[in-house]
Amino acid sequence: MTSAPAVRRRTPADKFEDRRRELADAALLALADLGYARTSLRTIAEHTKFSHGLLHYYFADKVELITYCVRRYKAACVQRYEGGVGDAATPGELAVACADGLAAALAEAPLMHRMWYDLRTQSLFEPAFRDDVAEIDESLRDMIWRNVSAYAGLAGTEPTCSPADAYALFDGLFQQALLRHLSGEETALDDLRRGVRELFPRLVRLGG
């Protein structure tokens, strides 16, 4: 008779990290609404049920908290987005799935994406942000490149651009759509879908 596998006992470090995640998730909406320049740990606390002292215990300053929040959110976005394109069987299906996934991500949480671009801009001035922003950017670039490579594979050809070039093009489409969507332009999401679908074939070698 085999014994049941031992249950791993949660350590103080596990509980500390759980609490950080709980605080960060509660702070996300406040950060997305206020933006970087208008936030401090105190103002974030005022928009959540947690005290300033508690936030300060788990996060040294707003830079650490904001970076932690955005890293969690972007990781979730990458996972959710990639899950929507895994079943594509043709290049066209993959392009449509990617286009729909990016548009859905933008529509679902535009203020969160605005916060990401705010943080990325702040990294030009705040050295403390740069390593984390670079790591997040790299994960997004790799996500885009996996899809471009998959599209090329389904088309029986190969990409004609670098991962950095592909990311810059997709990111540009997404950021412009975000700006238009936040301004109330009704066609912003449809234009994003069309732009993404049309971009894929331009990034691969014609004729296999």
N, C-alpha and C positions, 0 to 999 in steps of 0.2 A: 504494500500500500504506500503510495507516494504522499508525502506531506505537502500541504499547501505552501506556495511560495511566500517567503517572508515579506511582510509589508514594511516598506521603508519608512522609518520614523522621521517626521518632519523636524528639521533643525531650526534653531533660532534664525539662521541665515535665510532659510526658506520663508519663514514667517515675516522677516524684515522685507524681503523682496515682494511678498504678497501684498504687504501694506503699501509699499511704494507703487505697485501697479494700481491698487485701489485709489490712491490719492491722485495719481496721474490721470486715470480715466475720469475722475471727477473734475479735474482741472481742465480737461481738453476743451469743453464747451466754452469756458470762460476765456481761455487763450484764443480760441478761434474767433470769438466775438470781439475781443479787445485788441488783439494784435500785440506784437512784441513791445513796441514803444510805450504802450499805455499799461503795461502789466508790471506788477511786483508780486512777491509772495503775499504781501498783505492784501492787495486788490484781488488776487486769485482766491485767497481765503474768504473774502467778502462775497464772492460769487459761488462758493461751495459751502457745505455743512461743516468743513474742517477749520480748525483754528490756525492762525498764522504760526503759532508756536509748533504745532504738529507738523505743518508743512516744512518748517525750517529744520525740524529734527531729522526728517527723512531726505531733504534736499538742501544742499548748502546754499543755493541761490536760485534765482529764476532761470538762469542759463541752464543749470543742471536739470531743472524740472521741465522746461520747455523742450530741451533736446530729448529727454527721456520720453516725453509724450509723443513727439513727432516720430521718433524711432519706432515706437509701438504701433502707431497708426499706419505708418508707411509699410511696415512689415506685414500687417494685416491686409493692406491693400494689394501688395504683391501676391500674397498667397491667394486671396479671393480672385484677383484678376487672372492669374495663371490657371486657376481651376476651371475657368470658363472656356479655355481654348484647347484643352487637352484632347477633346474628342473630335477635333476637326480632321476630316479625311481628304480634303482637297485644298489647294491654295486659296480658292475663293471663300471656302467655309472658314478657314483660319483668319483671313482678313476681316470677314464680317464679325467673327467672334471677338477679335481684338478691338475692332471699332466699337462694337456694342459694349464690351467690357469697360473701355476707357470712358465712354459716354455715361454709362451707368455709375461708374466711380465718381465722376464729376458731379452728376446730378444728385447723388446720394449725400455728399458732404462737401459742398463747394467751399464752405468756410474753413474746413480742415485743410483743403488743398491751398487755400489762400495763406493759411498760417505757414505751410511748408515753404512757399515762395518767399514769404516774409523772412523766415528763418534763413533761407539760402542767401537772400540779399544781405541780411545782417552779418553773415559770415564774412563778407567783404571787409567789414569794419571790426568784427569781434573775433579775435584769434581763438577764443575759447570754443567757438562753434565749428571751426574749420574741419577738424578731423572727423567729427560726427557727421557733418553735412557731406563731406567727401565720401564717407562710408555709405550713407543713404543714397547718394547720387550713384555710386558704383552698383548698388543692388538694383536700382531702377534701370540703369544702363544694361546690366546683365539680363534683366527680365526682358527688355525690348530686344536685345540681341538674340536671346533664345527663340523668340517668336519670329524674328527675321530669318534666322537660320532654319527654323522649322518650315517656314513658308518656302524658302529656297529648296529645301529637301523635297517637299511635296511637289514642287514644280520641276524637279529634276535638274536644277541649276545651282548657282552659288551666288552669294551676295557680292555686290560691286562696291560696297562701302565698308567703312570701319565701324566697330561698335560705338565709338564716340560720335561719329557722324549720324548714325541711325538714331541714337538717343537724342541728339540735338534737334533733329527733324521732328520726331514724335513729341518731344517735350515742348517744342515751339508751337505745334498744333494744339496741344493740351492747354498750355498757358494762355494762348490767344482765345481759345474757347472759354476758358474760365473767366477771363476779363469780360468777354461779351455776355456770358451767362449772368455774371454778377451785375451787369448793367441792364439786364432785363431783355436782351435780344432773344426773341423766340426761336430763331433759327440756329443758335449757337451750337446746340447739341447735334442737330442734324448735319450741320456743316463739319463738325468734328468727325462724325461717323464717315461722311463722304471723304473727307481729307485723309483719314487713316486708310480706308479701303483703297484709295487711289495711290497712296504712297508706297504700299508694299511692292507692287510690280515695278516701280521705278528704282528699287534698291537691289534688284537681282539682274543677273545676266540674261538677256533675251535668248530664246531658242535652246536653252539647256546646255 
